[in-house]
Amino acid sequence: MTFRKNTLSGTGTALSDRLYIKKRKRRKRRTFEKRAIATAIAAFFAILFLMPIVLTVTNSFMSASEISSNYGQVFATTDTGGKTYISKKVNLKFIPDIVSFSQYITVLLKSPDYLFKFWNSVILVVPIVGFQLLVAALASYGFTRYRGRIKEMIFFIYIILMLMPYQVTLVPNYLVSDWLNILDSRWAIWLPGFFSPFAVYLLTKFMRRIPVSVIEAAQIDGAGEWQIFRRICMPLCKGCMCSIAILIFIDYWNMVEQPLILLSDEAMHPLSVFLSKINSGEIGLAFAVATIYMVPTLLVFLYGEDYLVEGITYQGGIKG
């Protein structure tokens, strides 16, 4: 009887092990299928979003005649300047028949206007990124270290201004620039950018997650406000500030409305405005200029990708 009981118990254990192994295999299979489906969907959307970029880059190496034959009907106009209906399918080509660098030679060597507009973009955007980070760092430290009703009301106003689209504040910016006699100058673009509430809001929210015990420990060691700001808050906010710098750069690099309204001199317009004014006879140049225009944003994003992820995922912990 004892031997029979042991045999039955051993058989039951083996069956339970087999069932457990089968369930485990099913779970692994389901997990693998879910991951495969999710990967396929992500790959599909990634390819879908990358297609315009790839099309722009590859088409920039086409000759003017090939681009005109493929896309000329899209930009065709009537004798009165109106648009015409497209009577046949547009031929989207990702691989040029003959690789040509004529568009880049025209943009970089023969026509200096494009490079002037490119450097206009750099001159307008880089100071905004630098000074907006400086103003945001000082203001965020004040909002973090000192609380009160007045400061909370000011911070609430910052949030309201941040939620407003730029088109709402464009007319007040125009009136203030005219009153300050800085209209039609780069200061009309710089000043609103320096004091934008976007960076202040994000950096304040980030800085408030720094443990109070760290700041109190620094105060016990005799650190003043400037030392706390420079040696504790700024190193901990490095990832967040890099993330904000990337977002600010991309936002102002693509600005169109501000220069159109605040700068009447076309010689001061950035490349983003100039791209929208390229006529139908310069489609190939538009592809080349757009490719060159994408390079700074891609380089900034690739260089600061780790900081961007760190700034988003930081939860207030202290390393070391």
Secondary structure, DSSP 8 states (H G I E B T S, - for coil): -HHHHHHHHHHHHHHHHHHHHHHHHHHHHHHHHHHHHHHHHHHHHHHHHHHHHHHHHHHTTS-HHHHHHHHTTTS-B-TTS-B----S-----SS-SS---HHHHIIIII-HHHHHHHHHHHHHHHHHHHHHHHHHHHHHHHHHH---HHHHHHHHHHHHHHHS-HHHHHHHHHHHHHHTT-TTSTHHHHHHHHT-HHHHHHHHHHHTTS-HHHHHHHHHTT--HHHHIIIIIHHHTHHHHHHHHHHHHHHHHT--HHHHHH---GGG--HHHHHTT--GGGHHHHHHHHHHHHHHHHHHHHHTHHHHHHHHH--S----
